[in-house]
Amino acid sequence: MKPGPRQIRLIMELRAEGITDPDVLGAIERTPREEFVPEQFRIQAYDNTALPIGQGQTISQPFIVGLMTQALELFSRAKVLEIGTGCGYQAAVLSQLCRRVYTIERHRTLARAAIKRLQVLGYSNVTTMIGDGAKGWPEQAPFDCIIATAAAPLEVPQELFDQLADGGILVAPIGRSPMDQHLWRYRKSGDQIAKERLCAVRFVPLVRD
């Protein structure tokens, strides 16, 4: 489908803000964001802003989706774990850039809606589970990349580092409140974890069951 003027404007804005990976920009351009937001917000689907999706959750700002996706340094054979499916939008973007996406959502209503939506839209390489994302998905580990779309208060749960492949990348927000959160990128090398702060962000908290 040929992108419309709103999609083109959004991609130009993302590029100007530092999302320069052409594969990431292409995946965002191809993903119909209006299908992932409630009906009353469809007119705002291609605005560069977060929007509510119910259950106190949001669909992330396209810039943040682009930034986090770019930071993962994805490759075509990558196996990715996402913590926090939400409406499924981030998973849909990821699915176009890797071999397989495993995504976990603790809110049953959101998870069921996301599963149906992703199936209808044809994202066949995404598998969704209802559960505690902080525990990861050990049965499917190791993962080449892990992305968390909810903020842990102090540090990434150790379970997620344990499930990250050697040489893998994990991207996650950290902070006790939305006013004091930063996005971090972690690289695993053997027993060592190197970390890099990317930017200030605002995410819903990571809730453990």
C-alpha positions in Angstrom: 0.0 0.0 0.0 1.3 3.4 -0.9 1.9 5.6 2.2 -0.3 8.6 2.6 0.7 12.2 3.4 0.4 11.6 7.2 2.7 8.6 7.1 5.2 10.5 4.9 5.1 13.4 7.3 5.7 11.1 10.3 8.7 9.4 8.6 10.2 12.7 7.7 9.8 13.9 11.3 11.4 10.7 12.7 14.3 11.0 10.3 14.9 14.6 11.5 14.8 13.4 15.1 17.6 10.9 14.6 15.9 7.7 13.4 18.2 7.1 10.4 18.1 3.3 9.9 16.2 2.8 6.6 15.0 -0.6 7.5 13.4 0.7 10.8 11.9 3.7 9.0 10.5 1.3 6.3 8.9 -1.0 8.9 7.3 2.0 10.6 6.0 3.3 7.3 4.5 -0.1 6.4 2.8 -0.6 9.8 -0.8 0.7 9.8 -0.8 2.4 13.2 -4.5 3.3 12.8 -5.3 -0.4 13.2 -3.6 -0.4 16.7 -5.4 2.5 18.4 -9.0 2.8 19.6 -11.5 4.2 17.0 -11.7 7.6 18.7 -8.0 8.2 18.3 -7.6 7.1 14.7 -7.4 10.6 13.5 -4.2 11.0 15.6 -2.7 7.7 14.6 0.2 9.3 12.6 0.9 12.0 15.1 4.2 11.6 16.8 2.7 11.1 20.2 1.7 8.3 22.6 -2.0 7.4 22.8 -4.2 5.5 25.3 -5.2 2.0 24.5 -7.1 1.0 27.6 -6.2 -0.7 30.9 -4.1 2.3 31.8 -1.7 1.5 29.0 -0.5 3.4 25.9 0.8 2.9 22.4 4.3 4.4 22.4 5.2 7.5 20.6 6.5 6.6 17.1 9.8 8.3 17.8 10.3 6.0 20.9 9.3 2.9 18.9 11.8 3.9 16.2 14.6 4.7 18.7 14.2 1.5 20.7 13.9 -0.6 17.5 17.0 1.0 16.0 18.9 0.5 19.3 18.3 -3.2 19.1 20.5 -3.5 15.9 18.2 -6.2 14.6 19.2 -8.7 11.9 17.0 -11.0 9.7 17.7 -14.2 11.8 17.2 -12.5 15.2 15.0 -14.0 17.8 13.4 -11.2 19.9 11.6 -11.1 23.2 9.2 -8.1 23.9 8.0 -7.4 27.4 4.7 -5.6 27.2 2.7 -6.4 24.1 0.1 -3.7 24.7 -1.8 -3.3 21.4 0.8 -5.1 19.4 2.2 -2.2 17.4 5.8 -2.5 18.6 5.7 -6.3 17.9 4.4 -5.6 14.4 7.3 -3.3 13.7 9.8 -5.7 15.1 8.4 -8.6 13.2 9.4 -7.1 9.9 13.0 -6.9 10.9 13.7 -10.3 12.5 12.9 -14.0 12.3 10.6 -14.3 15.3 9.1 -12.1 18.0 7.9 -13.6 21.3 5.9 -11.0 23.3 4.4 -11.1 26.8 1.4 -9.1 28.1 0.0 -9.3 31.6 -3.3 -7.7 30.8 -5.5 -10.5 29.4 -7.9 -8.2 27.6 -5.1 -6.3 25.8 -3.3 -9.6 25.0 -6.3 -11.3 23.4 -7.0 -8.2 21.3 -3.4 -7.9 20.2 -3.3 -11.6 19.2 -6.4 -11.2 17.1 -5.2 -8.0 15.6 -1.8 -9.3 14.6 -3.3 -12.4 13.1 -5.8 -10.4 11.0 -3.1 -8.1 9.8 -0.8 -11.0 8.8 2.0 -10.8 11.3 2.5 -14.5 11.4 5.9 -14.6 13.1 4.7 -13.1 16.4 3.8 -15.4 19.3 2.0 -13.8 22.3 1.8 -15.1 25.9 -0.3 -13.8 28.8 1.9 -13.6 31.9 4.5 -11.8 34.0 6.9 -10.2 31.5 9.6 -9.7 34.2 10.1 -13.5 34.3 10.8 -13.5 30.5 10.1 -16.6 28.5 12.7 -19.2 29.6 11.3 -22.0 27.4 12.2 -20.0 24.3 15.5 -18.5 25.5 18.1 -17.5 24.5 17.1 -14.3 22.7 19.3 -12.2 20.5 17.4 -9.1 21.5 15.1 -8.1 24.3 12.9 -5.0 24.5 10.9 -3.8 27.5 8.1 -1.3 27.0 7.5 -0.8 30.7 9.9 0.7 33.3 11.5 -1.3 36.1 12.1 1.0 39.1 15.8 0.3 39.7 17.2 -2.3 37.4 16.4 -4.8 34.7 15.2 -8.1 36.2 18.0 -10.6 36.3 15.8 -13.2 34.6 15.9 -11.1 31.4 19.7 -10.9 31.4 19.9 -14.6 32.0 17.7 -15.2 28.8 19.8 -12.8 26.6 22.2 -14.5 24.3 25.9 -13.8 24.4 26.5 -10.8 22.3 22.8 -9.8 22.6 21.3 -6.4 23.2 18.6 -5.5 25.7 16.8 -2.1 25.6 14.6 -1.0 28.5 13.4 2.0 30.5 14.5 2.4 34.1 13.1 4.7 36.8 10.7 4.9 39.7 8.4 7.5 38.2 7.6 8.7 34.6 9.4 12.0 35.6 12.6 10.2 36.4 13.0 7.5 33.7 15.8 6.9 31.2 16.1 4.5 28.3 19.1 2.2 28.5 20.8 -0.1 26.1 22.7 -3.2 27.5 25.1 -5.4 25.7 26.0 -8.8 27.0 29.5 -10.2 26.5 30.0 -13.4 28.5 29.4 -12.6 32.2 29.8 -8.8 31.5 27.0 -6.4 30.8 27.9 -3.0 29.3 25.2 -0.3 29.5 24.6 3.0 27.7 22.0 5.7 28.5 20.0 6.8 25.5 17.5 9.4 26.6 14.8 10.5 29.0 11.5 8.7 28.5 8.1 8.2 30.1 6.7 4.6 30.4 4.1 2.8 32.5 5.7 0.8 35.3 6.7 -2.8 35.0 4.4 -4.7 37.4 5.5 -8.1 38.7 2.9 -10.7 39.6 
